[in-house]
Amino acid sequence: MAVDHVIRDGLPWRRGHLPERAECWRDLSTIDGDLITRAEWQVTYDEYTALRESYRVAGMRVPSSVRRPNICRTCWETCEAEPSWERNPIGFLRRQVHLRFTAVKSLRNEAEEQQTRQELWALAQLAERHRREFDALVNEMSLGYRRDNAEV
């Protein structure tokens, strides 16, 4: 029986690029099951945990028929443990850089590392060239946009 896998989010400024890997680091082209987004996983996770919690609150044992959805265990646990861009951009970037460029030597790619370095420099240049617009956006965000969803 094929299990579903969660598509690994890439850097947000690369959203037009096709994803390559699942959260378990499997190449997407080798996966037999369905592919779901992290947002779809979050909905499934919320429904599953709410159901389990309803049994717990009622003082009942969770029946064996309430099983975790048929999603790759590594994908599931990675999504539970690791930050998303939307919830914690600093943690997300830390994870992306650490896994891709330092921790997993077999995944290290000099061309991608150089591309990421250039993209970060380009983002800094864009902020500098459009300073008023950038500062206004930062100010807007500091007034509450996204802050309510941020993890500390």
Backbone as JSON Lines, residues from 0, in Angstrom:
{"i":0,"aa":"M","n":[0.85,-1.18,0.0],"ca":[0.0,0.0,0.0],"c":[0.9,1.24,0.0]}
{"i":1,"aa":"A","n":[0.71,2.11,-0.97],"ca":[1.52,3.32,-1.09],"c":[1.11,4.35,-0.05]}
{"i":2,"aa":"V","n":[2.07,5.04,0.49],"ca":[1.79,6.1,1.46],"c":[1.96,7.45,0.79]}
{"i":3,"aa":"D","n":[1.26,8.45,1.33],"ca":[1.38,9.81,0.83],"c":[2.65,10.44,1.39]}
{"i":4,"aa":"H","n":[3.18,11.39,0.67],"ca":[4.36,12.12,1.11],"c":[4.07,13.62,1.04]}
{"i":5,"aa":"V","n":[4.74,14.36,1.91],"ca":[4.56,15.8,1.98],"c":[5.65,16.47,1.15]}
{"i":6,"aa":"I","n":[5.25,17.32,0.24],"ca":[6.2,18.05,-0.6],"c":[6.97,19.04,0.27]}
{"i":7,"aa":"R","n":[8.27,19.0,0.16],"ca":[9.13,19.89,0.93],"c":[9.07,21.29,0.34]}
{"i":8,"aa":"D","n":[8.73,22.27,1.18],"ca":[8.69,23.65,0.72],"c":[10.1,24.15,0.41]}
{"i":9,"aa":"G","n":[10.19,24.94,-0.64],"ca":[11.45,25.57,-0.97],"c":[11.48,27.0,-0.46]}
{"i":10,"aa":"L","n":[12.51,27.7,-0.81],"ca":[12.62,29.1,-0.41],"c":[11.5,29.89,-1.07]}
{"i":11,"aa":"P","n":[10.89,30.81,-0.35],"ca":[9.67,31.46,-0.86],"c":[9.88,32.26,-2.15]}
{"i":12,"aa":"W","n":[11.06,32.78,-2.37],"ca":[11.28,33.54,-3.61],"c":[11.53,32.61,-4.79]}
{"i":13,"aa":"R","n":[11.51,31.3,-4.55],"ca":[11.63,30.31,-5.61],"c":[10.32,29.59,-5.85]}
{"i":14,"aa":"R","n":[9.21,30.16,-5.46],"ca":[7.92,29.47,-5.52],"c":[7.55,29.03,-6.94]}
{"i":15,"aa":"G","n":[8.08,29.67,-7.95],"ca":[7.77,29.27,-9.32],"c":[8.51,28.02,-9.75]}
{"i":16,"aa":"H","n":[9.51,27.63,-9.0],"ca":[10.3,26.44,-9.34],"c":[9.57,25.18,-8.86]}
{"i":17,"aa":"L","n":[9.74,24.11,-9.6],"ca":[9.12,22.85,-9.2],"c":[9.88,22.25,-8.02]}
{"i":18,"aa":"P","n":[9.17,21.73,-7.03],"ca":[9.84,21.09,-5.9],"c":[10.52,19.79,-6.35]}
{"i":19,"aa":"E","n":[11.55,19.4,-5.62],"ca":[12.31,18.21,-5.98],"c":[12.15,17.08,-4.99]}
{"i":20,"aa":"R","n":[11.89,17.42,-3.72],"ca":[11.94,16.41,-2.68],"c":[10.72,16.47,-1.76]}
{"i":21,"aa":"A","n":[10.51,15.34,-1.1],"ca":[9.5,15.28,-0.04],"c":[10.19,15.64,1.28]}
{"i":22,"aa":"E","n":[9.41,15.84,2.33],"ca":[9.98,16.15,3.63],"c":[10.92,15.05,4.13]}
{"i":23,"aa":"C","n":[10.73,13.83,3.66],"ca":[11.61,12.72,4.05],"c":[12.87,12.68,3.17]}
{"i":24,"aa":"W","n":[13.03,13.66,2.3],"ca":[14.16,13.82,1.38],"c":[14.13,12.86,0.21]}
{"i":25,"aa":"R","n":[13.05,12.1,0.04],"ca":[12.97,11.26,-1.15],"c":[12.72,12.13,-2.36]}
{"i":26,"aa":"D","n":[13.31,11.74,-3.46],"ca":[13.09,12.43,-4.73],"c":[11.63,12.23,-5.13]}
{"i":27,"aa":"L","n":[10.94,13.3,-5.49],"ca":[9.51,13.21,-5.8],"c":[9.21,12.26,-6.97]}
{"i":28,"aa":"S","n":[10.16,12.14,-7.89],"ca":[9.92,11.28,-9.05],"c":[9.92,9.8,-8.69]}
{"i":29,"aa":"T","n":[10.39,9.44,-7.49],"ca":[10.44,8.03,-7.09],"c":[9.29,7.62,-6.18]}
{"i":30,"aa":"I","n":[8.36,8.52,-5.92],"ca":[7.3,8.26,-4.95],"c":[6.06,7.7,-5.64]}
{"i":31,"aa":"D","n":[5.55,6.57,-5.11],"ca":[4.36,5.93,-5.68],"c":[3.06,6.54,-5.16]}
{"i":32,"aa":"G","n":[3.04,6.95,-3.91],"ca":[1.82,7.49,-3.3],"c":[1.53,8.9,-3.78]}
{"i":33,"aa":"D","n":[0.47,9.46,-3.23],"ca":[0.1,10.83,-3.56],"c":[1.05,11.81,-2.89]}
{"i":34,"aa":"L","n":[1.15,12.99,-3.47],"ca":[1.95,14.07,-2.89],"c":[0.98,15.11,-2.36]}
{"i":35,"aa":"I","n":[1.23,15.56,-1.13],"ca":[0.39,16.59,-0.55],"c":[1.28,17.76,-0.13]}
{"i":36,"aa":"T","n":[0.69,18.93,-0.04],"ca":[1.44,20.11,0.39],"c":[1.51,20.13,1.91]}
{"i":37,"aa":"R","n":[2.37,20.97,2.41],"ca":[2.46,21.1,3.87],"c":[1.15,21.66,4.45]}
{"i":38,"aa":"A","n":[0.49,22.54,3.71],"ca":[-0.79,23.08,4.15],"c":[-1.84,21.97,4.23]}
{"i":39,"aa":"E","n":[-1.85,21.07,3.26],"ca":[-2.77,19.93,3.3],"c":[-2.44,19.01,4.47]}
{"i":40,"aa":"W","n":[-1.15,18.8,4.72],"ca":[-0.74,18.01,5.87],"c":[-1.25,18.65,7.16]}
{"i":41,"aa":"Q","n":[-1.14,19.98,7.26],"ca":[-1.55,20.69,8.48],"c":[-3.04,20.48,8.76]}
{"i":42,"aa":"V","n":[-3.87,20.53,7.72],"ca":[-5.3,20.29,7.89],"c":[-5.53,18.86,8.39]}
{"i":43,"aa":"T","n":[-4.87,17.88,7.77],"ca":[-4.99,16.48,8.18],"c":[-4.52,16.31,9.62]}
{"i":44,"aa":"Y","n":[-3.39,16.91,9.94],"ca":[-2.84,16.83,11.3],"c":[-3.8,17.43,12.33]}
{"i":45,"aa":"D","n":[-4.35,18.6,12.02],"ca":[-5.28,19.26,12.94],"c":[-6.53,18.41,13.17]}
{"i":46,"aa":"E","n":[-7.06,17.82,12.11],"ca":[-8.25,16.97,12.24],"c":[-7.93,15.73,13.07]}
{"i":47,"aa":"Y","n":[-6.8,15.11,12.8],"ca":[-6.4,13.9,13.52],"c":[-6.17,14.19,15.0]}
{"i":48,"aa":"T","n":[-5.43,15.24,15.31],"ca":[-5.16,15.55,16.71],"c":[-6.43,15.99,17.45]}
{"i":49,"aa":"A","n":[-7.34,16.69,16.76],"ca":[-8.6,17.09,17.4],"c":[-9.44,15.86,17.74]}
{"i":50,"aa":"L","n":[-9.47,14.89,16.85],"ca":[-10.22,13.66,17.1],"c":[-9.64,12.91,18.3]}
{"i":51,"aa":"R","n":[-8.32,12.76,18.32],"ca":[-7.67,12.08,19.46],"c":[-7.91,12.85,20.76]}
{"i":52,"aa":"E","n":[-7.83,14.16,20.69],"ca":[-8.04,14.98,21.89],"c":[-9.47,14.86,22.4]}
{"i":53,"aa":"S","n":[-10.44,14.74,21.49],"ca":[-11.84,14.63,21.91],"c":[-12.05,13.35,22.74]}
{"i":54,"aa":"Y","n":[-11.39,12.27,22.36],"ca":[-11.46,11.04,23.14],"c":[-10.8,11.24,24.51]}
{"i":55,"aa":"R","n":[-9.65,11.88,24.51],"ca":[-8.92,12.09,25.76],"c":[-9.72,12.94,26.73]}
{"i":56,"aa":"V","n":[-10.3,14.03,26.23],"ca":[-11.08,14.94,27.07],"c":[-12.31,14.21,27.64]}
{"i":57,"aa":"A","n":[-12.88,13.33,26.85],"ca":[-14.04,12.57,27.3],"c":[-13.65,11.43,28.25]}
{"i":58,"aa":"G","n":[-12.35,11.28,28.49],"ca":[-11.88,10.23,29.39],"c":[-11.95,8.85,28.77]}
{"i":59,"aa":"M","n":[-11.97,8.79,27.45],"ca":[-12.07,7.51,26.75],"c":[-10.74,7.13,26.13]}
{"i":60,"aa":"R","n":[-10.54,5.86,25.99],"ca":[-9.37,5.35,25.29],"c":[-9.59,5.54,23.79]}
{"i":61,"aa":"V","n":[-8.56,5.97,23.09],"ca":[-8.68,6.16,21.64],"c":[-8.81,4.79,20.99]}
{"i":62,"aa":"P","n":[-9.9,4.54,20.26],"ca":[-10.07,3.22,19.64],"c":[-9.01,2.95,18.58]}
{"i":63,"aa":"S","n":[-8.73,1.69,18.38],"ca":[-7.71,1.31,17.39],"c":[-8.12,1.7,15.98]}
{"i":64,"aa":"S","n":[-9.41,1.94,15.76],"ca":[-9.86,2.35,14.43],"c":[-9.43,3.77,14.08]}
{"i":65,"aa":"V","n":[-9.04,4.56,15.1],"ca":[-8.56,5.92,14.87],"c":[-7.05,5.82,14.63]}
{"i":66,"aa":"R","n":[-6.7,5.71,13.39],"ca":[-5.29,5.55,13.03],"c":[-4.77,6.83,12.41]}
{"i":67,"aa":"R","n":[-3.47,6.97,12.56],"ca":[-2.85,8.12,11.92],"c":[-3.05,8.0,10.41]}
{"i":68,"aa":"P","n":[-3.3,9.12,9.73],"ca":[-3.49,9.06,8.27],"c":[-2.3,8.4,7.58]}
{"i":69,"aa":"N","n":[-2.55,7.89,6.39],"ca":[-1.56,7.12,5.65],"c":[-0.53,8.05,4.98]}
{"i":70,"aa":"I","n":[0.26,8.69,5.83],"ca":[1.3,9.62,5.38],"c":[2.64,9.1,5.88]}
{"i":71,"aa":"C","n":[3.65,9.18,5.04],"ca":[5.0,8.75,5.39],"c":[5.36,9.23,6.8]}
{"i":72,"aa":"R","n":[5.83,8.31,7.61],"ca":[6.15,8.63,9.01],"c":[7.22,9.72,9.12]}
{"i":73,"aa":"T","n":[8.23,9.65,8.28],"ca":[9.3,10.65,8.33],"c":[8.77,12.02,7.91]}
{"i":74,"aa":"C","n":[7.95,12.05,6.86],"ca":[7.33,13.32,6.44],"c":[6.49,13.88,7.58]}
{"i":75,"aa":"W","n":[5.68,13.02,8.19],"ca":[4.79,13.43,9.29],"c":[5.6,14.04,10.43]}
{"i":76,"aa":"E","n":[6.62,13.3,10.88],"ca":[7.41,13.75,12.03],"c":[8.23,14.99,11.71]}
{"i":77,"aa":"T","n":[8.68,15.11,10.48],"ca":[9.43,16.3,10.08],"c":[8.51,17.52,10.1]}
{"i":78,"aa":"C","n":[7.31,17.37,9.56],"ca":[6.36,18.49,9.57],"c":[5.98,18.89,10.99]}
{"i":79,"aa":"E","n":[5.87,17.9,11.88],"ca":[5.56,18.2,13.28],"c":[6.68,18.98,13.95]}
{"i":80,"aa":"A","n":[7.91,18.6,13.65],"ca":[9.06,19.12,14.39],"c":[9.71,20.36,13.79]}
{"i":81,"aa":"E","n":[9.64,20.49,12.48],"ca":[10.4,21.55,11.82],"c":[9.51,22.73,11.42]}
{"i":82,"aa":"P","n":[10.06,23.95,11.48],"ca":[9.27,25.14,11.19],"c":[8.97,25.31,9.7]}
{"i":83,"aa":"S","n":[7.86,25.96,9.44],"ca":[7.52,26.35,8.07],"c":[7.88,27.82,7.91]}
{"i":84,"aa":"W","n":[7.96,28.28,6.68],"ca":[8.25,29.69,6.41],"c":[7.19,30.58,7.04]}
{"i":85,"aa":"E","n":[5.93,30.19,6.91],"ca":[4.84,31.01,7.4],"c":[4.86,31.17,8.92]}
{"i":86,"aa":"R","n":[5.26,30.14,9.64],"ca":[5.22,30.2,11.11],"c":[6.51,30.7,11.72]}
{"i":87,"aa":"N","n":[7.64,30.41,11.1],"ca":[8.93,30.8,11.68],"c":[9.97,30.92,10.57]}
{"i":88,"aa":"P","n":[10.03,32.06,9.88],"ca":[10.95,32.19,8.75],"c":[12.42,32.03,9.13]}
{"i":89,"aa":"I","n":[12.81,32.48,10.31],"ca":[14.22,32.32,10.72],"c":[14.56,30.84,10.9]}
{"i":90,"aa":"G","n":[13.69,30.12,11.59],"ca":[13.92,28.68,11.77],"c":[13.9,27.94,10.45]}
{"i":91,"aa":"F","n":[13.0,28.34,9.55],"ca":[12.92,27.71,8.24],"c":[14.22,27.92,7.46]}
{"i":92,"aa":"L","n":[14.71,29.16,7.43],"ca":[15.96,29.44,6.71],"c":[17.14,28.69,7.34]}
{"i":93,"aa":"R","n":[17.18,28.66,8.66],"ca":[18.26,27.95,9.36],"c":[18.26,26.48,8.94]}
{"i":94,"aa":"R","n":[17.07,25.89,8.91],"ca":[16.97,24.48,8.54],"c":[17.38,24.26,7.08]}
{"i":95,"aa":"Q","n":[16.9,25.13,6.19],"ca":[17.24,24.98,4.77],"c":[18.75,25.05,4.56]}
{"i":96,"aa":"V","n":[19.37,26.04,5.15],"ca":[20.81,26.22,4.97],"c":[21.59,25.08,5.61]}
{"i":97,"aa":"H","n":[21.21,24.72,6.82],"ca":[21.93,23.67,7.53],"c":[21.85,22.33,6.79]}
{"i":98,"aa":"L","n":[20.64,21.93,6.42],"ca":[20.49,20.63,5.77],"c":[21.11,20.6,4.39]}
{"i":99,"aa":"R","n":[20.89,21.66,3.65],"ca":[21.28,21.65,2.25],"c":[22.77,21.9,2.04]}
{"i":100,"aa":"F","n":[23.38,22.69,2.92],"ca":[24.75,23.1,2.64],"c":[25.78,22.64,3.66]}
{"i":101,"aa":"T","n":[25.35,22.07,4.78],"ca":[26.35,21.67,5.77],"c":[26.15,20.25,6.28]}
{"i":102,"aa":"A","n":[24.92,19.87,6.61],"ca":[24.7,18.61,7.32],"c":[24.75,17.38,6.42]}
{"i":103,"aa":"V","n":[24.16,17.44,5.27],"ca":[24.02,16.26,4.42],"c":[24.95,16.4,3.21]}
{"i":104,"aa":"K","n":[26.13,15.83,3.34],"ca":[27.15,16.0,2.3],"c":[26.7,15.47,0.94]}
{"i":105,"aa":"S","n":[25.92,14.39,0.93],"ca":[25.48,13.82,-0.35],"c":[24.5,14.73,-1.08]}
{"i":106,"aa":"L","n":[23.88,15.65,-0.36],"ca":[22.94,16.57,-0.99],"c":[23.58,17.91,-1.33]}
{"i":107,"aa":"R","n":[24.8,18.08,-0.89],"ca":[25.47,19.36,-1.1],"c":[25.66,19.61,-2.6]}
{"i":108,"aa":"N","n":[25.37,20.82,-2.99],"ca":[25.42,21.17,-4.4],"c":[26.03,22.57,-4.49]}
{"i":109,"aa":"E","n":[27.24,22.66,-4.99],"ca":[27.95,23.95,-5.05],"c":[27.19,24.98,-5.88]}
{"i":110,"aa":"A","n":[26.59,24.53,-6.99],"ca":[25.86,25.47,-7.85],"c":[24.64,26.03,-7.11]}
{"i":111,"aa":"E","n":[23.93,25.17,-6.37],"ca":[22.77,25.65,-5.63],"c":[23.2,26.55,-4.48]}
{"i":112,"aa":"E","n":[24.3,26.2,-3.84],"ca":[24.82,27.05,-2.76],"c":[25.16,28.44,-3.28]}
{"i":113,"aa":"Q","n":[25.82,28.5,-4.43],"ca":[26.15,29.79,-5.04],"c":[24.89,30.55,-5.43]}
{"i":114,"aa":"Q","n":[23.9,29.83,-5.98],"ca":[22.63,30.46,-6.36],"c":[21.94,31.07,-5.13]}
{"i":115,"aa":"T","n":[21.91,30.33,-4.03],"ca":[21.28,30.83,-2.81],"c":[22.02,32.05,-2.28]}
{"i":116,"aa":"R","n":[23.34,32.01,-2.32],"ca":[24.15,33.15,-1.88],"c":[23.81,34.39,-2.72]}
{"i":117,"aa":"Q","n":[23.72,34.21,-4.03],"ca":[23.4,35.33,-4.92],"c":[21.98,35.84,-4.68]}
{"i":118,"aa":"E","n":[21.04,34.95,-4.41],"ca":[19.67,35.36,-4.13],"c":[19.6,36.2,-2.84]}
{"i":119,"aa":"L","n":[20.33,35.79,-1.81],"ca":[20.33,36.55,-0.56],"c":[20.95,37.94,-0.77]}
{"i":120,"aa":"W","n":[22.02,38.0,-1.54],"ca":[22.63,39.31,-1.85],"c":[21.65,40.16,-2.66]}
{"i":121,"aa":"A","n":[20.94,39.52,-3.6],"ca":[19.96,40.25,-4.42],"c":[18.81,40.78,-3.56]}
{"i":122,"aa":"L","n":[18.36,40.0,-2.6],"ca":[17.3,40.47,-1.7],"c":[17.77,41.68,-0.91]}
{"i":123,"aa":"A","n":[19.0,41.65,-0.44],"ca":[19.55,42.81,0.28],"c":[19.62,44.03,-0.63]}
{"i":124,"aa":"Q","n":[20.03,43.83,-1.87],"ca":[20.11,44.93,-2.83],"c":[18.72,45.51,-3.13]}
{"i":125,"aa":"L","n":[17.73,44.61,-3.29],"ca":[16.37,45.08,-3.52],"c":[15.87,45.93,-2.35]}
{"i":126,"aa":"A","n":[16.17,45.49,-1.16],"ca":[15.76,46.26,0.03],"c":[16.43,47.63,0.03]}
{"i":127,"aa":"E","n":[17.69,47.67,-0.34],"ca":[18.42,48.95,-0.35],"c":[17.92,49.87,-1.46]}
{"i":128,"aa":"R","n":[17.67,49.32,-2.63],"ca":[17.21,50.14,-3.76],"c":[15.79,50.65,-3.59]}
{"i":129,"aa":"H","n":[15.02,49.96,-2.8],"ca":[13.62,50.33,-2.58],"c":[13.39,50.55,-1.08]}
{"i":130,"aa":"R","n":[14.28,51.32,-0.49],"ca":[14.31,51.49,0.96],"c":[12.98,51.95,1.54]}
{"i":131,"aa":"R","n":[12.33,52.96,0.96],"ca":[11.07,53.45,1.53],"c":[9.98,52.37,1.51]}
{"i":132,"aa":"E","n":[9.86,51.72,0.39],"ca":[8.86,50.67,0.27],"c":[9.17,49.51,1.24]}
{"i":133,"aa":"F","n":[10.43,49.14,1.34],"ca":[10.85,48.07,2.24],"c":[10.56,48.45,3.69]}
{"i":134,"aa":"D","n":[10.95,49.66,4.1],"ca":[10.71,50.1,5.47],"c":[9.22,50.17,5.79]}
{"i":135,"aa":"A","n":[8.42,50.62,4.82],"ca":[6.97,50.68,5.02],"c":[6.4,49.27,5.21]}
{"i":136,"aa":"L","n":[6.88,48.32,4.45],"ca":[6.41,46.93,4.58],"c":[6.82,46.34,5.92]}
{"i":137,"aa":"V","n":[8.06,46.59,6.34],"ca":[8.52,46.11,7.65],"c":[7.66,46.73,8.75]}
{"i":138,"aa":"N","n":[7.37,48.02,8.64],"ca":[6.54,48.7,9.63],"c":[5.13,48.11,9.66]}
{"i":139,"aa":"E","n":[4.56,47.85,8.49],"ca":[3.23,47.25,8.41],"c":[3.23,45.88,9.11]}
{"i":140,"aa":"M","n":[4.26,45.11,8.89],"ca":[4.36,43.79,9.52],"c":[4.55,43.91,11.03]}
{"i":141,"aa":"S","n":[5.28,44.91,11.46],"ca":[5.5,45.06,12.9],"c":[4.23,45.48,13.62]}
{"i":142,"aa":"L","n":[3.24,45.96,12.89],"ca":[1.97,46.35,13.49],"c":[1.01,45.18,13.64]}
{"i":143,"aa":"G","n":[1.49,43.98,13.32],"ca":[0.66,42.81,13.57],"c":[0.56,41.81,12.44]}
{"i":144,"aa":"Y","n":[0.9,42.2,11.23],"ca":[0.8,41.28,10.11],"c":[1.8,40.14,10.32]}
{"i":145,"aa":"R","n":[1.32,38.91,10.34],"ca":[2.1,37.69,10.53],"c":[2.64,37.51,11.94]}
{"i":146,"aa":"R","n":[2.8,38.59,12.7],"ca":[3.39,38.44,14.03],"c":[2.56,37.51,14.9]}
{"i":147,"aa":"D","n":[1.25,37.55,14.76],"ca":[0.39,36.7,15.58],"c":[0.62,35.22,15.33]}
{"i":148,"aa":"N","n":[1.12,34.88,14.14],"ca":[1.35,33.47,13.8],"c":[2.78,33.02,14.04]}
{"i":149,"aa":"A","n":[3.65,33.93,14.42],"ca":[5.06,33.58,14.54],"c":[5.33,32.75,15.79]}
{"i":150,"aa":"E","n":[6.22,31.78,15.62],"ca":[6.7,30.98,16.75],"c":[7.89,31.7,17.36]}
{"i":151,"aa":"V","n":[8.07,31.57,18.62],"ca":[9.22,32.2,19.28],"c":[10.25,31.16,19.56]}
